[in-house]
Amino acid sequence: MGLLDGKAAIVTGSARGIGRATAEMFVNEGAKVLINDLDADVAEQAASEIGGETAVHAGDLTKTGAAEELVAAALEAFGAVDIAVNNAGYTWDGVAHKMSDEQFQAMLDIHTVVPFRVARALAPQWREAAKAEREEGQEVFRKLINVSSTSGTMGNAGQVNYSAAKMGVVGVTKTLAKEWGQFKINVNAVAFGFVETRLTAAKEAGEEITSPSGEKIELGIPEQMRSMASAIIPLGRPATPEEASGPVLFLASPLADYVHGQVLNVTGGMFGGMYT
């Protein structure tokens, strides 16, 4: 018996990094998973390697109507959606006084607007199902999990756009929790600290991605900052994607049916933030 036996899930940005580790963990726990990525070839490869019962949806989620297409693809493949994880995203760093409007807006679009649109696209099916279950005296929980960051909850120099967007999704999470609790939809967020992915690899490696608008964006953080991990993280190192995905599995599982409207910090105890 798996924790997610019989469940169907959407995990956005699930061809790489934390998203892929989450999709793999979900499949191993019995779920059917829709694999999503901007790049169709990468998404197909990930689905084939993960195994289990998967489907693939590729495309730019920031485009109008993309969230509805994503949900429709999952419903067509699995007949229902029980879990959605809004994980897709990237970083486009820069100091505030040099940041363009496009650079700032891009982070809001993928990290705040897309999760809202995915939730809105799920709403008709989830609300109607919950109403029918309530009339029958049943209590069936569905799960919406948004990925935030300590950059949002604590701020981070060089990431005013990313930090604003990641705090924005916390507001989306807490508001949806208040609106959707009556439908037994658990809405929570995870705020990750330093996790080893291509977004946090050494900047000196020179890896880059192409944004949906075609902009070439350098990935990673300077090695000098990476070397500070042991000083600012009591556990002494960054998390692996697998370690990051464990708390997501918890929130997606029946173990978290009474966890609602929360932001779970997954940081290894990382120091930071301007508060006591």
N, C-alpha and C positions, 0 to 999 in steps of 0.2 A: 504494500500500500504506500503510495506517495502522498505527500502533503497536498498536491494539486491534481489528484486523479480526477479525470472527467472534466477538467476546466480548460477553457480556451482563453489565450492571452494575446494581446498586442504588446510588443516591446519595440519602441521606436529607437532608431540608431543602434540596431542589434547585430550588425555584421562585424563589429570590432569592439574592443575594450570592455567597459563595464556592461554595456548592453548585450554583447555576445555572451559574456560570462553569465549574465542573468538569464538569457534565453536557454543556454545549456542547462543551467540549474533547474529551470522550470520544466524543461523536457525530461530531465532525470527524475523529477518529482511527479511525472505523469501528465503534464499539461501539453496541449496542442498550442503551438506558438507561431504567430505571424512575424516573420523576420523582415525588418524594414531598414533600408539604407538609401542614400542619395544615388549610389552606384549600383545598378542592377546586377552586374557581373559579380561584384563583391558580395551582394546579398545572396545570390544564388549559390555561390561557393560556400558561404557560411552555413546556409540551410543544409547543403549536402553533407557538410562535415559534422554538423551537430546531430544529424539523424533524427529519429523520432518522427512524430507527425508535425510537419511544418508546412507553411505556405510563405510566399514571398510577395512583398509589395515594395517597389522602388519608386523614387521620385522626390522632388523638392516639396517638403511639407509646408513651406512658407507660402506656396502658391494658393490662390483662392480656390476653394473646393477640394484641396488635397486631403484635408482631414476627413471629409465625408467619403472620399474614395478609399482611404485607408480602412475606415470602419466597414465600408461595404465589402471590401476584399476579405476581411476577416469573417464577416457574416456569411459570405458566399462559400468560403473554405470550410468553416467550422459550424455554421448554423447559429452560433451565439458567441458573445464575448463576455467573459466573466471577470477578466483582469486587464487593466491597461497600465503600462508603465511609460511615462513620458520622459525618455532618456536622451533623445536625439539632441545634438548640439556641438558647438565648437567654440573656440576662443579667438578673439581678434583684438589683441592687447595694444595699448598705447596710453600715453599720459593725457589727461583731460584737455589740457590747453592746445594739444595738437590733433585732437580726435575730430574726424569729420562726422557730419550728420549721418551719412551712410553707415559708417562704422558703428556708431552708437545704435542706430535703428536696427541694424542686422542682428544684434544680440537680443534686443527686445523681441524681435519677430520670432526667432527660433526657440528662445528659452521661456518666453512668457505667452506670446500670442498663440503659438502652435499648441502648447498644452491646453490652453483655454478652448481652442477650436476642436481639439480631439475630444475633450470633455463634452462640449456642446453637441458634437456629432453622435456621441454615445447616448446622450440624454433620452431621446425618444424611446429607444429600445429598452434601456435600463429602467426608466420610470414606468413604462407600461407593464413590463414584466413584474416589477415590484408591486404595482397596484393589484395585479391579478393574484399574486402570491399572498398579499395581505388579505384579500377577500376570502382566500382559501384557508386562512389561518396559518400560513407558512412564513418562516423567516429565513430568507436566502440572502446571503451577503455577497456583494460585488466589490471590487477593489480598484481604486484609482490611486496610483502612486506617482508623484512628481519628483523629479530629480532636481535638487537645489545644490547649494555649495556654501562652504564657509566664507567664500568671497562675498556671497550675498548677505549672510547673517553677521559677518564681522567686518566686511570691507577688505579690499586688497589693492594696494598701490599698482597703478598701471592697468586696472580692470574696472574703471568706472562704469563702462557699458555692460560688461558681464555681471558685475556686482549688482547693478540696478535690476537687470533682468532676472537674476537668480533670487533676489529678494522679492521681486514682483510675483514670481510663481509661488512663493510662500503665501502671499496675500490671496492668490487664486485658490490655493489649497485650503486655507482656513475658511474662506467664504463658502466654497463648495461644500465643505464639511457641515457648515450650518444649514445650508439649503437642502442637502441630499441625505442627511442622516435619517430622515423619515422614510427614505426609500431603501434603507439598509445598505447604502453605498459607503464603504469606508474610504475616506479621502485623507491621505497622509503624504508626507514628503520625507525624503532623505537628503541631508546636507553633507556632502562628502568633503573631506579635507584633501590631503595629498594621496592620490591613487596613481599607481604606475600605469599610465596609458601614453599614447602618442601625443596627447595634449600636454603632458608633463615630462616628456623625455627631454634630454639635453638639447637646448636650442642650437648648440654648436653642431649637432648632427645635420642640420639644414633641411629637415623635413618640412614640407608645406602641403597645404590643401588648396583647392579652388572653391571659393564660396559660390553659392547659387547664382550670384550676379556675375561670376567670372573672375573675381578678384583673387590674386595669388596671396595667400596668407601664410606667414611663417609660423610653425608650431613649436611648442616647447618652452622651457624656461632656462635661464642661464645656469650653467653647472655650479657656479658659486652659490646660487640660491638652493639648488637641489642638495648641495652638501650640508646645508643647515638643517636638514630634516631631523637628524638625530638630536639636535639641540632643542628643537621646538615641539617634537613629538615624544611624549614620555615612553611610548613603546619602541622608539628608536629607529623607525623606518616607515616608508610609505606602505599603504595597503596594496595588495594584489587585486586585480579585478574580481577574482573569485571571492576574496574577503569582503569586497564592497558589495557584491551581489547577495551575500547571505542575508543581510538585513532587509533587502528588497523582497527576498523570498518570505521572510517572516511576515512582513506587512501584507503580502499577497495571500497568505495562508489562513486557515481557520484559527490559528493560534492568535491572530490579531483582530478577531471579530469585534472586540471591544476597545480597540485602539483607534482613535478617531480625531482628526484635526491636529495631528502632531507633526513636528519636525524632528526626525531622529538624526542626531549628529553622529556621523561615522568618521571619526578623525584620529583614532588612536590616542585621544586625550590632548590633541594639539593645542598649544597655548596661542592666545591671540584675542583680538577684540578690545574695544575701548569701553569696557564696563567692568564692574567689580563682581 
